[in-house]
Amino acid sequence: MVQGSDVQRLLYHVKNKESHINRLPPTIYMAPRTVRDKSPGSFNPRVVSIGPLHREDENVQAFEGKKAGYLINLMRRAHYPLEVMLNLCVQKVYTSMEKIKACYDWPKIYDDAEIVDMMIIDACFITEFLCMEWGSNVEGELFVQNVLSDLVLLENQIPFFFLDEIFQCTILQFYPNASLLKLIYPVLCVSNVFETRLEFNNISFNNTQHILSLLHQCYKPPDNVTKGNFPLRIPSVSDLDRAGVNFKPYKNPTWLMGLEVKLYRLPCFFGCWSKPTLRIPVLKVDDSTEFVLRNLIAYEQSRQNDTYVTSYAFAMDTLVDTPEDVFKLVESRVIVNHLGSNEEAAKRINNICKGTLLKDCFYHEEWEKLSKYYDSYWPKNIAKMKRIYFSSPWSMITLLAGIILFVLTVIQTIFTIKSA
């Protein structure tokens, strides 16, 4: 027999779940398991924890106590009593408490007082640290690099609107012409995986959720970029090279992650042959490239829109299959390999997309041009011949020996016929 208490309990449970479903998703959260499990170290801070998600990590505890010193230094810059400035900051947190809470996928329950301390200390630390970075008064270079890297991790963020509020009630009090974007610039520069400078034309502070999302906007394509399905098959760099495709750095792209295929018509005995050049933005492959791209991709995977970084990573993963592909791109000055090993560079490029889904391909037109060229008669057969007969010194020696043997056989046959 159905009990009224059971119905009420179930109704309460359903309504509680419904309220969570209708709530906007958090913007600061743990990376999806399918992405995170491939490289957990890419998402864990090395030196400093920002926000609640890694606050309990053992490796960041040594630095937690040092944050207070940054807060005090920041307050002293304003030449206001410390109590006055802190009171203003505390009011900012309480005014935005519900908005701050909605930004996080909280790993545990914190009371409001703990959240106040966390937000103020972390926001003041970031602000003061970046002020010191501009003044070159920070600790050792490795320490600076590690902290700047920690500030772009998906799981290590603070709401951007609150960082801006702390900036306004501290830095702007004594530098009225200061810019938060200029203050954050070193973080973005260190995290830029390309040699081309970052542009800020497409950035909107209204759409900025945290520092990582600010970096994400720097790679945003123009509105006129067409999207399509990812092709089933794209030849590797080595195969395209054998088919006659040239590779050149794309030094002034309209989009920082843009690829461009240029067709150059060359006259030949059977008419005209279109020889393509694939222009690619110069990628810096070093220890930071993998974790920066992984965090940007993890950010996109949960949002399920604006997957242009994922699309770029898929494109590079498709083009690069072997160390020989990396060697060709390094030789073409498309990749700057700071790892030293082409094998290691190929491995990292191939691992970045594992566990991810690609919603849209932002290079549909470029892939169509390359596929159409590669699948035509002459390029496909020339590539096949090079792959079979010129892929290694031994195959070339075998081919040469075969040609010599054939010529000697013909000569012997001719002499035999003449002597008969």
Beta strands, then each sheet from edge to edge (+ up, - down):
strand 1: 246-249
strand 2: 260-268
strand 3: 271-280
strand 4: 283-285
strand 5: 335-337
sheet 1: 1+ 3+ 2-
sheet 2: 4+ 5+
end
